[in-house]
Amino acid sequence: MWREWKRHPLALASLVYLFLVAAIAVLAPLIAPYRYDAQDASAVLQPPSTTHLLGTDELGRDVFSRLVYGARVSLTVVLQVELLEVLIGVTLGLLAGYFRGRWDSLIMRFTDMMFAFPDILLAILIVAILGPGLHNVFIALALTGWPSMARVVRSQTLALREREFVEAARAIGLNHFRILWRHILPNLLPTIVVAVTVDSAGIVLAESALSFLGLGAQPPLPSWGRMIDDARQLMRSHPMLLVYPAVMLSLTVMALNFLGDGLRDIWDPRRQTY
C-alpha cells in the first residue's frame, strides 16, 4: 500500500493537508487565539502582527481565528451532507442495481429527473424556500447530491450481481439482504470512498458559494465563502482579507480532487500507468 502511495505524491500530500485541516477544525477552540465573533474597535483592519497573526477585519475580528473556525464550518457541512448522500444514494443504488426491473426503472427515472436541474440552482431554490442558514444548506446539498452517488452504486452493483461469489451465495440459499450486506456492499466500499472524496470538493465549493450569496453561514459565524463576501468591499485597500479564505478554499478543493484521483488509481489497477 505504501508503495502505491509513493507513486501518487500529490494524493499523499493532499491526504496530509486534509488531515491537518480536519485536526485544526476539530481543535478550533484550542488553536484559535480569539473567539470568531470577538470584536476590538481599537484594532480595526490591522496588519499581521504577533497579536493577530493574519491581521484583523473591518470589525476588529482576528482573521486567523475566523479562518480556523471557517474550516470547522466546512468540515461539519461536508460530514453531514455526505452522511445523508451515502445513506440515500447507496440504498437506492443497491436496490436499483440488484433487483433491476421496476425498482431500477422507478429509481433511475427519478434520478434522471433530478439530473435535469443544475445542482447549484436547485440548492439555491431549496434554501430560498426554507430560509438561509447552515442547516438548510445541509438539507439542500444532500437532496441535490445523492443522485450521482446512486448512479455510481447502481452501475457497480449491476456488474457485481453477476459475479461468481454472488451466484454462489444465491445457490446456498442466502436471502437478498444478506447478499447485499455481506457480499456486494463490501466490494463497493472503494468506489463509495472515491465518490465521497471527489464529491466533498463540490460540497465545499457549493457551501462557500451559498454563504457568499448570503444563504449559508449567517453572521457572525465564519465561513470561507462568507469571509470572501465580507472582504469584497475592501478588495482594493486590504486585498489579503479576500486572499486568505480564497487560498484556503482553493487548496482544500484541489486537495480533495487530487486525493480522489489518487485513490481511484490505487484501488483500480486498470487505471495505473507504468
C-alpha positions as CSV (number, residue, x, y, z in Angstrom):
1,M,0.0,0.0,0.0
2,W,2.8,2.4,0.9
3,R,4.5,1.7,-2.5
4,E,1.2,2.7,-4.2
5,W,1.0,6.0,-2.2
6,K,4.6,6.8,-3.1
7,R,3.7,6.6,-6.8
8,H,1.0,9.3,-6.1
9,P,2.8,12.1,-4.3
10,L,0.0,14.6,-4.9
11,A,-2.6,12.3,-3.4
12,L,-0.3,11.7,-0.4
13,A,0.4,15.4,0.1
14,S,-3.3,16.1,-0.2
15,L,-4.1,13.5,2.4
16,V,-1.7,15.1,4.9
17,Y,-3.1,18.5,4.2
18,L,-6.7,17.4,4.6
19,F,-5.7,15.6,7.9
20,L,-4.2,18.9,9.2
21,V,-7.3,20.9,8.2
22,A,-9.6,18.3,9.9
23,A,-7.4,18.4,13.0
24,I,-7.5,22.2,13.0
25,A,-11.3,22.2,12.6
26,V,-11.8,19.7,15.5
27,L,-9.4,21.6,17.8
28,A,-10.5,25.1,16.7
29,P,-11.3,26.3,20.3
30,L,-7.8,25.3,21.4
31,I,-6.0,26.6,18.3
32,A,-7.8,29.9,17.7
33,P,-6.4,32.7,19.9
34,Y,-9.7,34.5,19.9
35,R,-13.4,33.7,19.5
36,Y,-14.6,34.0,15.9
37,D,-17.0,36.8,16.9
38,A,-14.7,38.7,19.3
39,Q,-14.5,42.4,18.1
40,D,-12.0,45.0,19.0
41,A,-12.9,48.5,17.9
42,S,-9.3,49.7,18.6
43,A,-7.8,47.1,16.3
44,V,-9.8,47.5,13.1
45,L,-8.0,46.4,9.8
46,Q,-4.7,45.8,11.5
47,P,-1.9,44.2,9.5
48,P,-0.4,40.8,10.6
49,S,1.4,41.0,13.9
50,T,2.3,38.9,16.9
51,T,-1.0,39.7,18.4
52,H,-3.0,39.0,15.3
53,L,-1.2,36.5,13.1
54,L,-3.1,37.4,9.9
55,G,-4.4,40.8,11.0
56,T,-8.0,41.9,11.7
57,D,-11.0,42.6,9.6
58,E,-13.2,45.7,9.3
59,L,-14.9,44.9,12.7
60,G,-11.6,44.2,14.5
61,R,-12.1,40.4,14.5
62,D,-9.0,38.2,14.3
63,V,-8.7,36.8,10.7
64,F,-6.7,33.7,11.7
65,S,-9.3,32.7,14.3
66,R,-12.1,33.1,11.7
67,L,-10.2,31.0,9.2
68,V,-9.8,28.2,11.7
69,Y,-13.5,28.3,12.6
70,G,-14.3,28.5,8.9
71,A,-12.6,25.1,8.5
72,R,-14.9,23.7,11.2
73,V,-17.9,25.0,9.3
74,S,-16.8,23.4,6.1
75,L,-16.0,20.1,7.8
76,T,-19.3,20.0,9.6
77,V,-21.3,20.6,6.4
78,V,-19.3,18.0,4.4
79,L,-19.7,15.3,7.0
80,Q,-23.5,15.9,7.4
81,V,-24.1,16.1,3.6
82,E,-22.0,13.1,2.8
83,L,-23.6,11.0,5.5
84,L,-27.1,11.7,4.1
85,E,-26.0,11.4,0.5
86,V,-24.4,8.0,1.2
87,L,-27.4,6.8,3.1
88,I,-29.9,7.7,0.3
89,G,-27.7,7.2,-2.7
90,V,-26.2,3.8,-1.7
91,T,-29.5,2.4,-0.6
92,L,-31.3,3.4,-3.8
93,G,-28.4,2.4,-6.0
94,L,-28.2,-1.1,-4.4
95,L,-31.9,-1.6,-4.9
96,A,-31.9,-0.4,-8.5
97,G,-28.8,-2.4,-9.5
98,Y,-29.6,-5.6,-7.6
99,F,-33.3,-6.1,-8.2
100,R,-33.5,-4.3,-11.6
101,G,-36.9,-4.4,-13.2
102,R,-39.5,-2.0,-11.8
103,W,-37.2,-0.9,-8.9
104,D,-34.5,0.1,-11.4
105,S,-36.9,1.8,-13.7
106,L,-38.6,3.8,-11.0
107,I,-35.4,4.9,-9.2
108,M,-33.4,5.8,-12.3
109,R,-36.3,7.8,-13.8
110,F,-36.4,9.8,-10.6
111,T,-32.7,10.2,-10.6
112,D,-32.7,11.3,-14.3
113,M,-35.3,13.9,-13.4
114,M,-33.0,15.2,-10.6
115,F,-30.1,15.5,-13.1
116,A,-32.3,17.6,-15.3
117,F,-31.8,20.6,-12.9
118,P,-28.4,22.1,-12.2
119,D,-27.3,21.2,-8.7
120,I,-26.4,24.7,-7.5
121,L,-29.5,26.3,-8.9
122,L,-31.7,23.7,-7.3
123,A,-29.9,24.1,-4.0
124,I,-30.4,27.9,-4.2
125,L,-34.1,27.3,-4.8
126,I,-34.4,25.0,-1.8
127,V,-32.5,27.3,0.5
128,A,-34.6,30.3,-0.7
129,I,-37.7,28.4,0.2
130,L,-36.5,27.0,3.5
131,G,-34.6,30.2,4.5
132,P,-30.9,31.0,4.9
133,G,-28.7,29.1,7.4
134,L,-26.3,26.2,7.5
135,H,-29.0,23.7,8.5
136,N,-31.0,24.4,5.4
137,V,-27.8,24.4,3.2
138,F,-27.1,20.9,4.5
139,I,-30.6,19.8,3.5
140,A,-30.4,21.4,0.1
141,L,-26.9,20.0,-0.8
142,A,-27.9,16.5,0.4
143,L,-31.1,16.5,-1.6
144,T,-29.3,17.6,-4.8
145,G,-26.2,15.4,-4.3
146,W,-27.5,11.9,-3.8
147,P,-28.4,11.1,-7.5
148,S,-24.7,10.9,-8.5
149,M,-24.0,8.5,-5.7
150,A,-27.0,6.4,-6.6
151,R,-25.9,6.2,-10.3
152,V,-22.4,5.1,-9.4
153,V,-23.5,2.5,-6.9
154,R,-26.1,1.1,-9.4
155,S,-23.6,0.7,-12.2
156,Q,-21.2,-1.2,-9.9
157,T,-24.0,-3.3,-8.4
158,L,-25.1,-4.4,-11.9
159,A,-21.7,-5.8,-12.5
160,L,-21.2,-7.4,-9.1
161,R,-24.6,-9.2,-9.1
162,E,-23.4,-11.4,-12.0
163,R,-20.1,-12.4,-10.3
164,E,-19.5,-16.0,-9.2
165,F,-19.4,-15.3,-5.5
166,V,-22.9,-13.7,-5.7
167,E,-24.2,-16.6,-7.7
168,A,-22.7,-19.0,-5.1
169,A,-24.4,-17.1,-2.3
170,R,-27.7,-17.4,-4.0
171,A,-27.1,-21.1,-4.6
172,I,-26.7,-21.8,-0.9
173,G,-29.9,-20.0,-0.1
174,L,-28.8,-16.7,1.3
175,N,-31.6,-14.1,1.3
176,H,-31.3,-10.9,-0.7
177,F,-30.5,-8.7,2.3
178,R,-27.5,-10.9,3.4
179,I,-26.2,-11.0,-0.2
180,L,-26.4,-7.2,-0.4
181,W,-24.9,-6.6,3.1
182,R,-22.2,-9.3,3.2
183,H,-21.1,-9.7,-0.4
184,I,-22.0,-6.7,-2.6
185,L,-21.7,-3.7,-0.2
186,P,-18.1,-4.6,1.0
187,N,-17.0,-4.7,-2.7
188,L,-18.5,-1.3,-3.3
189,L,-16.6,0.4,-0.4
190,P,-13.6,1.6,-2.5
191,T,-15.9,3.0,-5.2
192,I,-18.0,4.8,-2.5
193,V,-14.9,6.2,-0.7
194,V,-13.6,7.7,-4.0
195,A,-17.0,9.1,-4.9
196,V,-17.4,10.7,-1.5
197,T,-13.9,12.2,-1.7
198,V,-14.4,13.8,-5.1
199,D,-18.0,14.9,-4.2
200,S,-16.7,16.6,-1.0
201,A,-14.8,19.1,-3.1
202,G,-18.1,20.1,-4.8
203,I,-19.8,20.4,-1.4
204,V,-17.1,22.7,0.0
205,L,-17.5,24.9,-3.1
206,A,-21.3,24.8,-3.0
207,E,-21.4,25.7,0.7
208,S,-19.0,28.6,0.1
209,A,-21.0,29.8,-2.9
210,L,-24.2,29.8,-0.9
211,S,-22.6,31.6,2.0
212,F,-21.1,34.1,-0.4
213,L,-24.7,34.8,-1.7
214,G,-25.8,35.2,1.9
215,L,-27.8,31.9,2.0
216,G,-25.4,29.9,4.1
217,A,-23.5,30.7,7.3
218,Q,-25.1,33.8,8.9
219,P,-23.1,36.5,10.7
220,P,-21.1,36.3,12.9
221,L,-20.5,32.6,12.1
222,P,-17.5,32.5,9.8
223,S,-17.4,30.6,6.5
224,W,-14.7,30.9,3.9
225,G,-17.4,31.9,1.4
226,R,-18.8,34.4,3.8
227,M,-15.4,35.8,4.5
228,I,-14.8,36.3,0.8
229,D,-18.1,38.2,0.5
230,D,-17.3,40.4,3.5
231,A,-13.9,41.3,2.0
232,R,-15.2,42.3,-1.4
233,Q,-15.7,45.9,-0.4
234,L,-12.2,46.1,0.9
235,M,-10.5,44.3,-2.0
236,R,-8.6,47.3,-3.2
237,S,-7.4,48.6,0.1
238,H,-7.0,45.3,2.0
239,P,-6.8,42.5,-0.6
240,M,-5.3,40.0,1.9
241,L,-8.7,39.8,3.7
242,L,-10.0,38.2,0.5
243,V,-6.8,36.2,-0.4
244,Y,-6.7,34.2,2.9
245,P,-10.1,32.5,2.7
246,A,-9.8,32.2,-1.1
247,V,-6.4,30.3,-0.8
248,M,-7.8,28.0,1.9
249,L,-10.9,27.3,-0.2
250,S,-8.8,26.6,-3.3
251,L,-6.2,24.4,-1.6
252,T,-8.9,22.3,0.1
253,V,-10.9,21.8,-3.1
254,M,-7.7,20.9,-5.0
255,A,-6.6,18.5,-2.3
256,L,-9.9,16.7,-2.3
257,N,-9.7,16.3,-6.1
258,F,-6.1,15.1,-6.0
259,L,-6.9,12.6,-3.2
260,G,-9.9,11.3,-5.1
261,D,-7.9,10.8,-8.3
262,G,-5.1,9.1,-6.3
263,L,-7.5,6.7,-4.5
264,R,-9.1,5.8,-7.8
265,D,-5.7,4.9,-9.3
266,I,-4.6,3.0,-6.2
267,W,-7.7,0.9,-6.0
268,D,-8.2,0.3,-9.7
269,P,-5.1,-1.3,-11.2
270,R,-6.6,-0.9,-14.7
271,R,-6.1,2.9,-14.4
272,Q,-2.4,2.6,-13.4
273,T,0.3,3.6,-15.9
274,Y,3.7,2.1,-16.0
